[in-house]
Amino acid sequence: MNPTNRVRALRQSMPEPQRRMWRLLRDRRFAGYKFRREHPLGRYTLDFYCAEAKLSLELDGGQHGFPEQQQRDEAKEKYLLSRGIMTKRFWNSQVRQQPDMVKENLWLLLQERAAHPENVPVTSQARSRTWPMPPPDAKALLRPNRLRPKVG
């Protein structure tokens, strides 16, 4: 199977934690950083890759705990480091059970590698790019009523 077809097949059969992460990262949704999924690089395929920050994001399942897989992961990381690319690994269970911790760690790492000064911390409470959140007693600005008043 050629590399393009292999990557397409991987994109179609992403495990559930990768789908969750992709929903967060796609379309520059995560603090304006562009990520690619299942990005081919040399003889390796990166789960997620941010070229701007030269960061590879890998989500690992239980098979990555075995010694032979750890050796392969170490060889992959050395290859990427030789090209200036840092690898950040999260367990699938962390993505499922601790999504806020994953987001915060990723945001801090991206700010270290390629800061976007206008960015604000990504938190579960943040609903927009404004920071800090308005106080709870602050009145929400409403759009003017565009309907005509009822007659009668």
Stockholm file with secondary structure:
# STOCKHOLM 1.0

chainA/1-152         MNPTNRVRALRQSMPEPQRRMWRLLRDRRFAGYKFRREHPLGRYTLDFYCAEAKLSLELDGGQHGFPEQQQRDEAKEKYLLSRGIMTKRFWNSQVRQQPDMVKENLWLLLQERAAHPENVPVTSQARSRTWPMPPPDAKALLRPNRLRPKVG
#=GR chainA/1-152 SS CCHHHHHHHHHHTCCHHHHHHHHHHGGGTTTTCCCEEEEEETTEEEEEEETTTTEEEEEECGGGGSHHHHHHHHHHHHHHHHTTCEEEEEEHHHHHHCHHHHHHHHHHHHHHHSCCTTCCCCCSSCCSSCSSCCCTTSCCCCCCCCSCCCCC
#=GC SS_cons         CCHHHHHHHHHHTCCHHHHHHHHHHGGGTTTTCCCEEEEEETTEEEEEEETTTTEEEEEECGGGGSHHHHHHHHHHHHHHHHTTCEEEEEEHHHHHHCHHHHHHHHHHHHHHHSCCTTCCCCCSSCCSSCSSCCCTTSCCCCCCCCSCCCCC
//
